[in-house]
Amino acid sequence: MFHLKSAPPLGPLLEAVNRLESAGLVVALGGSGLLGALGLAEEAHDWDLTADAAPGDVAAQLAGVEIERIGSSGIHADHKVRLAGGAVEIICGFAIRSGESVVRIPTIVTARRDGIPLGSPEAWAVAYALLGRDGKLERLMRWLAARGADPGVIARLRVEPLPPALAARLESLPRASERGARPG
């Protein structure tokens, strides 16, 4: 499945995905799990899902599951719902503070792997740039340069108040000629 040598159990991730998608919520795997699915990481300490949904809506769909709710703090302008002892973290309304602005990172499903919706490499490249995670950013940028970026996702990200250097870097990426040609 994923190219990960070390990762938390998949059971809680699959259960969260199934419950949330059954309720009509769109979720997508990001973080190191996405990097592993793309062959760009060997380990994940937790599973990061994003959802463009309110934390209360996410929590309601996880009734009966022990969860922890975490509000925005520091650079994160979003809220999180954690379960399975922190092995699964659902980032609700993924948003990162950048200077005086807040950059919203949309939940975009680009592919599925073994029943798990995969997030957008373009969106996670922006997130990693804003979070200062240069190693992960560079891996994603090389992947996007080799396979091409989705022009629709780039356009969606460009409406956000991105730092000029990051916006220019996104614009410089080659575009995928057709979505289906880019492996997820």
C-alpha positions in Angstrom: 0.0 0.0 0.0 2.1 2.9 1.2 5.8 3.1 0.9 6.2 3.4 4.7 8.5 1.3 6.8 7.0 2.6 10.0 3.5 4.0 10.6 0.6 3.8 13.0 -2.1 1.1 12.5 -4.4 1.6 9.5 -7.5 0.5 11.3 -8.4 3.8 13.0 -7.6 5.7 9.8 -9.9 3.6 7.7 -12.6 3.8 10.3 -12.4 7.6 10.5 -12.4 7.8 6.7 -15.4 5.5 6.4 -17.5 7.3 9.0 -16.7 10.8 7.7 -17.3 9.9 4.0 -20.5 8.0 4.9 -21.8 11.3 6.3 -20.9 13.1 3.1 -17.8 14.8 4.4 -14.8 15.1 2.1 -11.5 14.1 3.8 -8.0 13.6 2.3 -4.8 12.1 3.7 -1.9 14.5 3.9 1.3 14.9 5.8 3.8 12.1 6.0 1.1 9.6 5.0 0.6 11.4 1.7 4.4 11.6 1.2 4.6 7.8 1.8 1.8 7.1 -0.7 3.9 9.1 -3.2 7.1 7.3 -2.4 8.6 10.3 -0.7 8.8 9.2 2.9 9.5 6.0 4.8 7.7 6.7 8.1 4.7 8.5 9.5 4.2 9.2 13.2 0.5 9.8 12.7 -2.1 10.0 10.0 -3.1 13.6 9.0 -6.5 13.9 7.4 -7.9 17.2 6.3 -11.6 18.1 6.1 -13.3 21.4 5.1 -15.8 20.8 7.9 -16.5 22.2 11.3 -14.9 20.3 14.2 -18.3 19.8 15.7 -19.5 18.1 12.5 -16.4 15.8 12.4 -16.8 15.0 16.1 -20.5 14.1 15.7 -19.6 11.5 13.0 -17.1 9.9 15.4 -19.7 9.3 18.2 -18.6 6.5 20.4 -15.0 7.0 19.6 -12.7 8.6 22.2 -11.6 11.9 20.7 -9.7 15.0 21.7 -10.5 18.4 20.3 -7.8 21.0 19.9 -8.4 24.6 19.0 -6.2 26.9 16.9 -2.8 27.8 18.4 0.4 29.4 17.2 0.8 29.3 13.4 -2.3 27.0 13.1 -5.5 28.8 12.5 -7.5 25.6 12.2 -9.0 23.1 14.7 -8.1 19.4 15.1 -10.0 16.3 16.2 -7.6 13.5 17.3 -8.4 9.9 17.9 -6.7 6.6 18.5 -4.4 8.2 21.1 -3.3 10.8 18.5 -2.6 8.2 15.7 -5.2 10.0 13.6 -5.5 13.7 13.5 -8.3 15.4 11.5 -7.4 18.9 10.6 -10.7 20.8 10.3 -10.6 23.9 8.1 -6.8 23.6 7.5 -5.4 27.1 7.7 -2.0 28.5 8.5 -1.1 32.0 9.6 1.3 33.8 7.3 2.3 37.2 8.5 -0.9 39.1 9.1 -2.9 36.8 6.8 -4.4 33.4 7.1 -3.9 30.9 4.2 -6.6 28.3 3.8 -5.4 25.0 2.5 -8.3 23.3 0.8 -9.1 19.6 1.1 -8.8 18.2 -2.4 -8.9 14.5 -3.1 -6.5 13.7 -6.0 -6.5 9.9 -5.9 -7.4 6.9 -3.7 -5.1 4.2 -2.4 -6.6 1.1 -0.7 -9.7 3.0 0.2 -7.9 6.1 1.5 -8.4 9.4 -0.3 -5.1 11.1 -1.0 -4.7 14.9 -0.6 -3.3 17.4 -3.0 0.6 17.5 -3.3 0.2 21.1 -4.4 -1.8 22.0 -1.3 0.6 20.2 1.0 3.6 21.9 -0.7 2.0 25.2 0.3 1.4 24.0 3.8 4.9 22.7 4.3 6.3 26.0 2.9 4.3 28.0 5.4 5.2 25.7 8.2 8.9 25.9 7.5 9.3 22.2 6.8 11.8 22.7 3.9 12.8 19.0 3.5 9.2 17.9 2.9 8.5 21.0 0.7 11.5 20.2 -1.5 10.5 16.5 -1.9 7.0 17.6 -3.0 8.3 20.3 -5.3 10.6 17.8 -7.1 7.7 15.4 -7.4 5.5 18.1 -8.9 8.2 19.3 -11.2 8.6 15.8 -12.5 4.9 15.0 -12.9 3.3 18.4 -13.4 1.1 20.3 -11.1 -2.7 20.4 -11.5 -3.6 23.8 -13.0 -7.0 23.9 -11.2 -5.4 23.3 -7.8 -2.7 25.9 -8.5 -5.4 28.4 -9.4 -7.4 27.6 -6.3 -4.3 28.1 -4.1 -3.3 31.3 -5.8 -6.4 33.1 -4.5 -5.0 32.8 -1.0 -2.7 35.4 0.4 0.5 33.5 -0.3 3.9 35.0 0.2 5.1 36.3 -3.2 8.1 33.9 -3.4 5.8 30.9 -2.7 3.3 32.2 -5.3 6.0 32.6 -7.9 7.3 29.1 -7.2 3.9 27.6 -7.7 3.5 29.4 -10.9 6.8 28.1 -12.1 5.8 24.5 -11.8 5.1 22.7 -15.1 1.4 21.8 -15.5 0.2 18.3 -15.9 -1.3 17.8 -19.4 -4.1 15.7 -18.1 -5.0 14.7 -14.5 -5.2 11.0 -15.1 -1.6 10.8 -16.4 -0.2 11.8 -13.0 0.1 8.9 -10.6 -1.3 9.4 -7.1 
